[in-house]
Amino acid sequence: MSRPNLFRTLSASLLMGGTALAATAHAETLSYALGYPPGSDSAKAAQNYADRVAEFSDGELTVKVYPLSLLNFAETSAGVRDGMADIGYLLSPYFPSEYPHTNLLAEAAMQLQLFGKEIQGKEGPAYIGALAEYIFFQCEECLEDFHAQNQVITGIASSSNYMLNCSEPVTSQEDLEGKRLRSSGSQWSRWAERFGASPVTLSGNEAYEALDQGVVDCVVISAPDLENLGIIEATTDITTDVPGGVFAGAEITNTNRDRWQSLTDEQRQAMLHAGAYISAEIPWVYHQREAEVLKRAQEELGIELHTASEDLASATREFVREDMEVIAQYYAKTYGVENGAEMLEEFRPVLEKWVDLVKDVDSQEELAELYWEEVFSRVDPSTHGM
């Protein structure tokens, strides 16, 4: 090679190397805190989210995931608000007065019981598609609740169905009388009280110890979270079809608003794109893993599986119908939500639309693309959260 050609080759190599180093040096790194432990379904989804943020931003953004090490569930709201983490896995029902409008909609998830077999096995994907669409485009009050906490919503997810996970069989109205039930939402607390049980409010991180030590008789939670939070080790009996509904108040990638506004439109778009994928992954995986966890519970751990008596199942559906009005009244009286009934009325056709949209979805990838096309791609990164 001639000396001029060698010089040009070396110069080009140095230039490309310098460009790569400059790109690396200018990459933004965001911290992501979640209250689930390493190895849990949500921790795996969080890492997949981090990988997609890097992919969709062409490496301009990276995300460092901190499972159960930076913020626990009880610390997440204030931690993201104050910038202790850039992104947080927020469970808004833990903070009822801070996020009343979103929580009202999340509490209405027991209405999934009224769709019957039409939506069986895809309750979470339907509810989250509807909830994301409604919050982003029809609920300015929801967005303002997040803004008041210096946060921006960029993703939302749900569990699979909520079940009774107990230290003894509980299958009838008579069995519920006098029981202490750990619940994570007011709707399940009201359901417990309707049948003479006492609701107990504890974080998911405290539920295993409470059940193991007899502080509570049952934990109302999804089957996958029995494993994710270790509660399965203290469970002897599971009633799979009540109280029903999904935990829909998981704003899984809420972002500190100051940090969000410091990013470019392209970087915010990458986060929204990745947000569509994690919003699909968590409910999809929860539903897929439900059968697996229940099989292990029965075959390996000797846990008894039950279904509710017909009188309890029927009474639960009647409770759900009545509770839609109660939810609106409760949030008006307790948190000053003046348009709760109107919100629930507006939300119902959105939910019906999504029940129809997801019924033929066959994969997590297909669900993610549906969320992206129908909702997240329509969010304007130049104005959302600004």
Contacts in CASP RR format, 6 or more apart in sequence:
PFRMAT RR
TARGET T0000
AUTHOR 0000-0000-0000
METHOD contacts of the structure
MODEL  1
MSRPNLFRTLSASLLMGGTALAATAHAETLSYALGYPPGSDSAKAAQNYA
DRVAEFSDGELTVKVYPLSLLNFAETSAGVRDGMADIGYLLSPYFPSEYP
HTNLLAEAAMQLQLFGKEIQGKEGPAYIGALAEYIFFQCEECLEDFHAQN
QVITGIASSSNYMLNCSEPVTSQEDLEGKRLRSSGSQWSRWAERFGASPV
TLSGNEAYEALDQGVVDCVVISAPDLENLGIIEATTDITTDVPGGVFAGA
EITNTNRDRWQSLTDEQRQAMLHAGAYISAEIPWVYHQREAEVLKRAQEE
LGIELHTASEDLASATREFVREDMEVIAQYYAKTYGVENGAEMLEEFRPV
LEKWVDLVKDVDSQEELAELYWEEVFSRVDPSTHGM
1 9 0 8 1.000
23 59 0 8 1.000
23 60 0 8 1.000
26 60 0 8 1.000
27 59 0 8 1.000
27 60 0 8 1.000
27 61 0 8 1.000
27 62 0 8 1.000
28 60 0 8 1.000
28 61 0 8 1.000
28 62 0 8 1.000
28 263 0 8 1.000
28 267 0 8 1.000
29 61 0 8 1.000
29 62 0 8 1.000
29 63 0 8 1.000
29 64 0 8 1.000
30 53 0 8 1.000
30 61 0 8 1.000
30 62 0 8 1.000
30 63 0 8 1.000
30 64 0 8 1.000
30 86 0 8 1.000
30 87 0 8 1.000
30 255 0 8 1.000
30 259 0 8 1.000
31 63 0 8 1.000
31 64 0 8 1.000
31 66 0 8 1.000
31 70 0 8 1.000
31 85 0 8 1.000
31 86 0 8 1.000
31 87 0 8 1.000
32 46 0 8 1.000
32 49 0 8 1.000
32 50 0 8 1.000
32 63 0 8 1.000
32 64 0 8 1.000
32 65 0 8 1.000
32 66 0 8 1.000
32 85 0 8 1.000
32 86 0 8 1.000
32 87 0 8 1.000
32 88 0 8 1.000
32 89 0 8 1.000
32 253 0 8 1.000
33 66 0 8 1.000
33 69 0 8 1.000
33 70 0 8 1.000
33 71 0 8 1.000
33 76 0 8 1.000
33 79 0 8 1.000
33 80 0 8 1.000
33 84 0 8 1.000
33 85 0 8 1.000
33 87 0 8 1.000
33 88 0 8 1.000
33 89 0 8 1.000
34 42 0 8 1.000
34 43 0 8 1.000
34 46 0 8 1.000
34 65 0 8 1.000
34 66 0 8 1.000
34 67 0 8 1.000
34 68 0 8 1.000
34 71 0 8 1.000
34 76 0 8 1.000
34 88 0 8 1.000
34 89 0 8 1.000
34 252 0 8 1.000
35 67 0 8 1.000
35 68 0 8 1.000
35 71 0 8 1.000
35 72 0 8 1.000
35 73 0 8 1.000
35 76 0 8 1.000
35 89 0 8 1.000
35 205 0 8 1.000
36 42 0 8 1.000
36 43 0 8 1.000
36 67 0 8 1.000
36 68 0 8 1.000
36 89 0 8 1.000
36 228 0 8 1.000
36 229 0 8 1.000
37 43 0 8 1.000
37 67 0 8 1.000
37 68 0 8 1.000
37 228 0 8 1.000
38 67 0 8 1.000
38 68 0 8 1.000
39 67 0 8 1.000
40 67 0 8 1.000
40 227 0 8 1.000
40 228 0 8 1.000
40 229 0 8 1.000
41 224 0 8 1.000
41 228 0 8 1.000
41 282 0 8 1.000
41 285 0 8 1.000
41 286 0 8 1.000
41 289 0 8 1.000
42 67 0 8 1.000
42 89 0 8 1.000
42 228 0 8 1.000
42 252 0 8 1.000
42 282 0 8 1.000
43 65 0 8 1.000
43 67 0 8 1.000
43 68 0 8 1.000
45 252 0 8 1.000
45 278 0 8 1.000
45 281 0 8 1.000
45 282 0 8 1.000
45 285 0 8 1.000
46 65 0 8 1.000
46 67 0 8 1.000
46 89 0 8 1.000
46 252 0 8 1.000
46 278 0 8 1.000
47 65 0 8 1.000
48 277 0 8 1.000
48 278 0 8 1.000
48 281 0 8 1.000
49 63 0 8 1.000
49 253 0 8 1.000
49 274 0 8 1.000
49 275 0 8 1.000
49 277 0 8 1.000
49 278 0 8 1.000
49 281 0 8 1.000
50 62 0 8 1.000
50 63 0 8 1.000
50 64 0 8 1.000
50 65 0 8 1.000
52 273 0 8 1.000
52 274 0 8 1.000
52 275 0 8 1.000
52 277 0 8 1.000
52 278 0 8 1.000
53 61 0 8 1.000
53 62 0 8 1.000
53 63 0 8 1.000
53 270 0 8 1.000
53 271 0 8 1.000
53 274 0 8 1.000
54 61 0 8 1.000
54 62 0 8 1.000
54 63 0 8 1.000
55 274 0 8 1.000
56 269 0 8 1.000
56 270 0 8 1.000
56 273 0 8 1.000
56 274 0 8 1.000
57 266 0 8 1.000
57 267 0 8 1.000
57 270 0 8 1.000
57 271 0 8 1.000
60 264 0 8 1.000
60 266 0 8 1.000
60 267 0 8 1.000
60 270 0 8 1.000
61 263 0 8 1.000
61 267 0 8 1.000
61 270 0 8 1.000
61 271 0 8 1.000
63 87 0 8 1.000
66 85 0 8 1.000
68 205 0 8 1.000
70 84 0 8 1.000
70 85 0 8 1.000
71 79 0 8 1.000
71 80 0 8 1.000
71 84 0 8 1.000
71 85 0 8 1.000
71 88 0 8 1.000
72 203 0 8 1.000
72 205 0 8 1.000
73 89 0 8 1.000
73 91 0 8 1.000
73 94 0 8 1.000
73 203 0 8 1.000
73 204 0 8 1.000
73 205 0 8 1.000
74 94 0 8 1.000
74 203 0 8 1.000
74 205 0 8 1.000
75 84 0 8 1.000
76 85 0 8 1.000
76 88 0 8 1.000
76 89 0 8 1.000
76 90 0 8 1.000
76 91 0 8 1.000
76 94 0 8 1.000
77 90 0 8 1.000
77 92 0 8 1.000
77 94 0 8 1.000
77 95 0 8 1.000
77 98 0 8 1.000
77 149 0 8 1.000
77 151 0 8 1.000
78 84 0 8 1.000
79 85 0 8 1.000
79 88 0 8 1.000
80 86 0 8 1.000
80 87 0 8 1.000
80 88 0 8 1.000
80 90 0 8 1.000
80 149 0 8 1.000
80 150 0 8 1.000
80 151 0 8 1.000
80 254 0 8 1.000
80 255 0 8 1.000
80 256 0 8 1.000
81 149 0 8 1.000
81 150 0 8 1.000
81 151 0 8 1.000
81 256 0 8 1.000
82 150 0 8 1.000
83 150 0 8 1.000
83 256 0 8 1.000
83 258 0 8 1.000
83 259 0 8 1.000
85 256 0 8 1.000
86 255 0 8 1.000
86 256 0 8 1.000
86 259 0 8 1.000
87 253 0 8 1.000
87 254 0 8 1.000
87 255 0 8 1.000
87 256 0 8 1.000
88 252 0 8 1.000
88 253 0 8 1.000
88 254 0 8 1.000
88 255 0 8 1.000
89 250 0 8 1.000
89 252 0 8 1.000
89 253 0 8 1.000
89 254 0 8 1.000
90 151 0 8 1.000
90 250 0 8 1.000
90 251 0 8 1.000
90 252 0 8 1.000
90 254 0 8 1.000
91 184 0 8 1.000
91 247 0 8 1.000
91 249 0 8 1.000
91 250 0 8 1.000
91 251 0 8 1.000
92 98 0 8 1.000
92 99 0 8 1.000
92 102 0 8 1.000
92 103 0 8 1.000
92 106 0 8 1.000
92 249 0 8 1.000
92 250 0 8 1.000
92 251 0 8 1.000
93 103 0 8 1.000
93 106 0 8 1.000
93 107 0 8 1.000
93 184 0 8 1.000
93 185 0 8 1.000
93 186 0 8 1.000
93 247 0 8 1.000
93 249 0 8 1.000
94 184 0 8 1.000
94 203 0 8 1.000
96 103 0 8 1.000
96 186 0 8 1.000
96 334 0 8 1.000
96 335 0 8 1.000
97 335 0 8 1.000
98 145 0 8 1.000
98 148 0 8 1.000
98 149 0 8 1.000
99 142 0 8 1.000
99 145 0 8 1.000
99 146 0 8 1.000
99 149 0 8 1.000
99 251 0 8 1.000
100 145 0 8 1.000
100 331 0 8 1.000
100 335 0 8 1.000
100 336 0 8 1.000
100 337 0 8 1.000
101 139 0 8 1.000
101 141 0 8 1.000
101 142 0 8 1.000
101 145 0 8 1.000
101 337 0 8 1.000
101 343 0 8 1.000
102 135 0 8 1.000
102 139 0 8 1.000
102 142 0 8 1.000
102 145 0 8 1.000
102 146 0 8 1.000
102 249 0 8 1.000
102 251 0 8 1.000
103 249 0 8 1.000
103 331 0 8 1.000
104 327 0 8 1.000
104 328 0 8 1.000
104 331 0 8 1.000
104 337 0 8 1.000
104 340 0 8 1.000
104 343 0 8 1.000
104 344 0 8 1.000
105 131 0 8 1.000
105 134 0 8 1.000
105 135 0 8 1.000
105 139 0 8 1.000
105 142 0 8 1.000
105 248 0 8 1.000
105 343 0 8 1.000
105 344 0 8 1.000
105 347 0 8 1.000
106 131 0 8 1.000
106 247 0 8 1.000
106 248 0 8 1.000
106 249 0 8 1.000
107 185 0 8 1.000
107 186 0 8 1.000
107 187 0 8 1.000
107 327 0 8 1.000
108 187 0 8 1.000
108 324 0 8 1.000
108 327 0 8 1.000
108 344 0 8 1.000
108 347 0 8 1.000
109 127 0 8 1.000
109 158 0 8 1.000
109 187 0 8 1.000
109 245 0 8 1.000
109 246 0 8 1.000
109 247 0 8 1.000
109 248 0 8 1.000
110 187 0 8 1.000
110 188 0 8 1.000
110 191 0 8 1.000
110 243 0 8 1.000
110 244 0 8 1.000
110 245 0 8 1.000
110 320 0 8 1.000
110 323 0 8 1.000
111 320 0 8 1.000
111 324 0 8 1.000
111 348 0 8 1.000
111 351 0 8 1.000
112 119 0 8 1.000
112 123 0 8 1.000
112 124 0 8 1.000
112 126 0 8 1.000
112 127 0 8 1.000
112 244 0 8 1.000
112 245 0 8 1.000
112 246 0 8 1.000
113 244 0 8 1.000
113 245 0 8 1.000
113 316 0 8 1.000
113 317 0 8 1.000
113 320 0 8 1.000
114 317 0 8 1.000
114 320 0 8 1.000
114 321 0 8 1.000
115 123 0 8 1.000
115 355 0 8 1.000
118 355 0 8 1.000
118 359 0 8 1.000
119 126 0 8 1.000
119 355 0 8 1.000
119 358 0 8 1.000
119 359 0 8 1.000
121 160 0 8 1.000
121 161 0 8 1.000
121 287 0 8 1.000
122 287 0 8 1.000
122 358 0 8 1.000
122 359 0 8 1.000
122 361 0 8 1.000
123 158 0 8 1.000
123 160 0 8 1.000
123 161 0 8 1.000
123 245 0 8 1.000
123 246 0 8 1.000
123 287 0 8 1.000
124 158 0 8 1.000
124 159 0 8 1.000
124 160 0 8 1.000
124 246 0 8 1.000
124 248 0 8 1.000
124 283 0 8 1.000
124 286 0 8 1.000
124 287 0 8 1.000
125 280 0 8 1.000
125 283 0 8 1.000
125 284 0 8 1.000
125 287 0 8 1.000
125 354 0 8 1.000
125 358 0 8 1.000
125 361 0 8 1.000
125 367 0 8 1.000
126 351 0 8 1.000
126 354 0 8 1.000
126 355 0 8 1.000
126 357 0 8 1.000
126 358 0 8 1.000
127 158 0 8 1.000
127 246 0 8 1.000
127 248 0 8 1.000
127 283 0 8 1.000
127 351 0 8 1.000
127 354 0 8 1.000
128 156 0 8 1.000
128 157 0 8 1.000
128 158 0 8 1.000
128 248 0 8 1.000
128 279 0 8 1.000
128 280 0 8 1.000
128 283 0 8 1.000
128 371 0 8 1.000
129 279 0 8 1.000
129 354 0 8 1.000
129 357 0 8 1.000
129 358 0 8 1.000
129 371 0 8 1.000
129 374 0 8 1.000
129 375 0 8 1.000
130 347 0 8 1.000
130 350 0 8 1.000
130 351 0 8 1.000
130 353 0 8 1.000
130 354 0 8 1.000
131 156 0 8 1.000
131 158 0 8 1.000
131 248 0 8 1.000
132 155 0 8 1.000
132 156 0 8 1.000
132 279 0 8 1.000
132 371 0 8 1.000
132 375 0 8 1.000
132 376 0 8 1.000
133 350 0 8 1.000
133 354 0 8 1.000
133 374 0 8 1.000
133 375 0 8 1.000
134 346 0 8 1.000
134 347 0 8 1.000
134 350 0 8 1.000
135 142 0 8 1.000
135 143 0 8 1.000
135 153 0 8 1.000
135 156 0 8 1.000
136 143 0 8 1.000
136 153 0 8 1.000
136 375 0 8 1.000
136 376 0 8 1.000
136 378 0 8 1.000
136 379 0 8 1.000
136 384 0 8 1.000
137 375 0 8 1.000
137 378 0 8 1.000
138 346 0 8 1.000
138 350 0 8 1.000
139 343 0 8 1.000
141 337 0 8 1.000
141 339 0 8 1.000
142 153 0 8 1.000
143 153 0 8 1.000
143 385 0 8 1.000
146 152 0 8 1.000
146 153 0 8 1.000
146 251 0 8 1.000
146 254 0 8 1.000
147 257 0 8 1.000
147 385 0 8 1.000
150 256 0 8 1.000
150 257 0 8 1.000
150 258 0 8 1.000
151 251 0 8 1.000
151 254 0 8 1.000
151 255 0 8 1.000
151 256 0 8 1.000
151 257 0 8 1.000
152 254 0 8 1.000
152 255 0 8 1.000
152 256 0 8 1.000
152 257 0 8 1.000
152 260 0 8 1.000
152 384 0 8 1.000
152 385 0 8 1.000
153 251 0 8 1.000
153 254 0 8 1.000
154 253 0 8 1.000
154 254 0 8 1.000
154 255 0 8 1.000
154 260 0 8 1.000
154 271 0 8 1.000
154 272 0 8 1.000
154 275 0 8 1.000
155 251 0 8 1.000
155 252 0 8 1.000
155 253 0 8 1.000
155 254 0 8 1.000
155 275 0 8 1.000
155 276 0 8 1.000
155 278 0 8 1.000
155 279 0 8 1.000
155 376 0 8 1.000
156 248 0 8 1.000
156 249 0 8 1.000
156 250 0 8 1.000
156 251 0 8 1.000
156 252 0 8 1.000
156 279 0 8 1.000
157 250 0 8 1.000
157 252 0 8 1.000
157 278 0 8 1.000
157 279 0 8 1.000
157 281 0 8 1.000
157 282 0 8 1.000
157 283 0 8 1.000
158 246 0 8 1.000
158 247 0 8 1.000
158 248 0 8 1.000
158 249 0 8 1.000
158 250 0 8 1.000
158 282 0 8 1.000
158 283 0 8 1.000
158 286 0 8 1.000
159 221 0 8 1.000
159 222 0 8 1.000
159 224 0 8 1.000
159 225 0 8 1.000
159 246 0 8 1.000
159 247 0 8 1.000
159 250 0 8 1.000
159 283 0 8 1.000
159 286 0 8 1.000
160 222 0 8 1.000
160 223 0 8 1.000
160 224 0 8 1.000
160 246 0 8 1.000
160 283 0 8 1.000
160 286 0 8 1.000
160 287 0 8 1.000
160 289 0 8 1.000
160 290 0 8 1.000
161 222 0 8 1.000
161 223 0 8 1.000
161 240 0 8 1.000
161 241 0 8 1.000
161 244 0 8 1.000
161 245 0 8 1.000
161 246 0 8 1.000
161 290 0 8 1.000
162 188 0 8 1.000
162 220 0 8 1.000
162 221 0 8 1.000
162 222 0 8 1.000
162 243 0 8 1.000
162 244 0 8 1.000
162 245 0 8 1.000
162 246 0 8 1.000
162 247 0 8 1.000
163 220 0 8 1.000
163 221 0 8 1.000
163 222 0 8 1.000
163 223 0 8 1.000
163 238 0 8 1.000
163 239 0 8 1.000
163 240 0 8 1.000
163 241 0 8 1.000
163 242 0 8 1.000
163 244 0 8 1.000
164 170 0 8 1.000
164 181 0 8 1.000
164 218 0 8 1.000
164 220 0 8 1.000
164 237 0 8 1.000
164 238 0 8 1.000
164 239 0 8 1.000
164 242 0 8 1.000
164 243 0 8 1.000
165 211 0 8 1.000
165 218 0 8 1.000
165 219 0 8 1.000
165 220 0 8 1.000
165 221 0 8 1.000
165 226 0 8 1.000
165 231 0 8 1.000
165 232 0 8 1.000
165 235 0 8 1.000
165 237 0 8 1.000
165 238 0 8 1.000
166 179 0 8 1.000
166 217 0 8 1.000
166 218 0 8 1.000
166 219 0 8 1.000
166 235 0 8 1.000
166 236 0 8 1.000
166 237 0 8 1.000
166 238 0 8 1.000
166 239 0 8 1.000
167 211 0 8 1.000
167 214 0 8 1.000
167 217 0 8 1.000
167 218 0 8 1.000
167 234 0 8 1.000
167 235 0 8 1.000
167 236 0 8 1.000
167 237 0 8 1.000
168 217 0 8 1.000
168 236 0 8 1.000
168 237 0 8 1.000
169 175 0 8 1.000
169 237 0 8 1.000
169 239 0 8 1.000
169 304 0 8 1.000
169 306 0 8 1.000
170 176 0 8 1.000
170 179 0 8 1.000
170 217 0 8 1.000
170 218 0 8 1.000
170 237 0 8 1.000
170 239 0 8 1.000
170 306 0 8 1.000
171 239 0 8 1.000
171 306 0 8 1.000
171 307 0 8 1.000
171 308 0 8 1.000
171 309 0 8 1.000
171 312 0 8 1.000
172 308 0 8 1.000
172 309 0 8 1.000
172 311 0 8 1.000
172 312 0 8 1.000
173 195 0 8 1.000
173 309 0 8 1.000
173 311 0 8 1.000
173 312 0 8 1.000
173 315 0 8 1.000
176 192 0 8 1.000
176 195 0 8 1.000
176 196 0 8 1.000
176 197 0 8 1.000
176 312 0 8 1.000
177 195 0 8 1.000
177 196 0 8 1.000
177 197 0 8 1.000
178 196 0 8 1.000
178 197 0 8 1.000
178 198 0 8 1.000
179 192 0 8 1.000
179 196 0 8 1.000
179 197 0 8 1.000
179 198 0 8 1.000
179 217 0 8 1.000
179 218 0 8 1.000
180 197 0 8 1.000
180 198 0 8 1.000
180 200 0 8 1.000
180 215 0 8 1.000
180 216 0 8 1.000
180 217 0 8 1.000
180 218 0 8 1.000
181 188 0 8 1.000
181 189 0 8 1.000
181 192 0 8 1.000
181 197 0 8 1.000
181 198 0 8 1.000
181 199 0 8 1.000
181 200 0 8 1.000
181 216 0 8 1.000
181 217 0 8 1.000
181 218 0 8 1.000
181 219 0 8 1.000
181 220 0 8 1.000
182 199 0 8 1.000
182 200 0 8 1.000
182 201 0 8 1.000
182 202 0 8 1.000
182 207 0 8 1.000
182 210 0 8 1.000
182 211 0 8 1.000
182 216 0 8 1.000
182 218 0 8 1.000
182 219 0 8 1.000
182 220 0 8 1.000
182 221 0 8 1.000
183 189 0 8 1.000
183 191 0 8 1.000
183 192 0 8 1.000
183 199 0 8 1.000
183 200 0 8 1.000
183 201 0 8 1.000
183 220 0 8 1.000
184 201 0 8 1.000
184 204 0 8 1.000
184 220 0 8 1.000
184 221 0 8 1.000
184 247 0 8 1.000
185 247 0 8 1.000
186 327 0 8 1.000
186 330 0 8 1.000
187 323 0 8 1.000
187 327 0 8 1.000
188 199 0 8 1.000
188 220 0 8 1.000
188 243 0 8 1.000
189 199 0 8 1.000
189 201 0 8 1.000
190 319 0 8 1.000
190 323 0 8 1.000
190 326 0 8 1.000
191 243 0 8 1.000
191 316 0 8 1.000
191 319 0 8 1.000
191 323 0 8 1.000
192 198 0 8 1.000
192 199 0 8 1.000
192 220 0 8 1.000
192 243 0 8 1.000
193 199 0 8 1.000
194 315 0 8 1.000
194 319 0 8 1.000
195 312 0 8 1.000
195 315 0 8 1.000
200 210 0 8 1.000
200 215 0 8 1.000
200 216 0 8 1.000
202 210 0 8 1.000
202 216 0 8 1.000
204 221 0 8 1.000
204 225 0 8 1.000
204 229 0 8 1.000
205 229 0 8 1.000
207 216 0 8 1.000
207 219 0 8 1.000
207 221 0 8 1.000
207 229 0 8 1.000
207 231 0 8 1.000
208 229 0 8 1.000
208 230 0 8 1.000
208 231 0 8 1.000
208 233 0 8 1.000
208 234 0 8 1.000
209 215 0 8 1.000
210 216 0 8 1.000
210 219 0 8 1.000
211 217 0 8 1.000
211 218 0 8 1.000
211 219 0 8 1.000
211 231 0 8 1.000
211 234 0 8 1.000
211 235 0 8 1.000
212 233 0 8 1.000
212 234 0 8 1.000
219 231 0 8 1.000
219 235 0 8 1.000
220 243 0 8 1.000
221 229 0 8 1.000
221 231 0 8 1.000
221 247 0 8 1.000
222 246 0 8 1.000
222 247 0 8 1.000
222 286 0 8 1.000
222 290 0 8 1.000
223 238 0 8 1.000
223 240 0 8 1.000
223 289 0 8 1.000
223 290 0 8 1.000
223 293 0 8 1.000
223 294 0 8 1.000
223 297 0 8 1.000
224 285 0 8 1.000
224 286 0 8 1.000
224 289 0 8 1.000
224 290 0 8 1.000
224 293 0 8 1.000
225 231 0 8 1.000
226 232 0 8 1.000
226 235 0 8 1.000
226 293 0 8 1.000
226 297 0 8 1.000
227 293 0 8 1.000
232 293 0 8 1.000
232 297 0 8 1.000
232 301 0 8 1.000
232 303 0 8 1.000
235 297 0 8 1.000
235 301 0 8 1.000
235 303 0 8 1.000
236 303 0 8 1.000
236 304 0 8 1.000
237 303 0 8 1.000
237 304 0 8 1.000
237 305 0 8 1.000
237 306 0 8 1.000
238 294 0 8 1.000
238 297 0 8 1.000
238 303 0 8 1.000
238 304 0 8 1.000
238 305 0 8 1.000
238 306 0 8 1.000
239 306 0 8 1.000
239 307 0 8 1.000
239 308 0 8 1.000
240 294 0 8 1.000
240 305 0 8 1.000
240 306 0 8 1.000
240 307 0 8 1.000
241 307 0 8 1.000
241 308 0 8 1.000
241 313 0 8 1.000
242 308 0 8 1.000
242 312 0 8 1.000
242 313 0 8 1.000
242 316 0 8 1.000
243 316 0 8 1.000
244 316 0 8 1.000
246 283 0 8 1.000
250 282 0 8 1.000
252 275 0 8 1.000
252 278 0 8 1.000
252 279 0 8 1.000
252 282 0 8 1.000
253 271 0 8 1.000
253 274 0 8 1.000
253 275 0 8 1.000
253 278 0 8 1.000
255 271 0 8 1.000
257 385 0 8 1.000
260 268 0 8 1.000
260 385 0 8 1.000
261 385 0 8 1.000
261 386 0 8 1.000
263 271 0 8 1.000
265 381 0 8 1.000
265 382 0 8 1.000
266 381 0 8 1.000
268 381 0 8 1.000
268 384 0 8 1.000
269 381 0 8 1.000
272 376 0 8 1.000
272 377 0 8 1.000
272 379 0 8 1.000
272 381 0 8 1.000
272 384 0 8 1.000
273 372 0 8 1.000
273 376 0 8 1.000
273 377 0 8 1.000
275 376 0 8 1.000
276 368 0 8 1.000
276 371 0 8 1.000
276 372 0 8 1.000
276 375 0 8 1.000
276 376 0 8 1.000
276 377 0 8 1.000
277 368 0 8 1.000
277 371 0 8 1.000
277 372 0 8 1.000
279 368 0 8 1.000
279 371 0 8 1.000
279 376 0 8 1.000
280 364 0 8 1.000
280 367 0 8 1.000
280 368 0 8 1.000
280 370 0 8 1.000
280 371 0 8 1.000
281 364 0 8 1.000
281 368 0 8 1.000
284 364 0 8 1.000
284 367 0 8 1.000
285 364 0 8 1.000
294 305 0 8 1.000
297 303 0 8 1.000
297 305 0 8 1.000
298 304 0 8 1.000
298 305 0 8 1.000
307 313 0 8 1.000
308 316 0 8 1.000
324 344 0 8 1.000
325 341 0 8 1.000
327 340 0 8 1.000
327 344 0 8 1.000
328 337 0 8 1.000
328 340 0 8 1.000
328 341 0 8 1.000
328 343 0 8 1.000
328 344 0 8 1.000
331 337 0 8 1.000
331 340 0 8 1.000
332 338 0 8 1.000
332 340 0 8 1.000
337 343 0 8 1.000
357 370 0 8 1.000
357 374 0 8 1.000
358 367 0 8 1.000
358 370 0 8 1.000
361 367 0 8 1.000
361 370 0 8 1.000
END
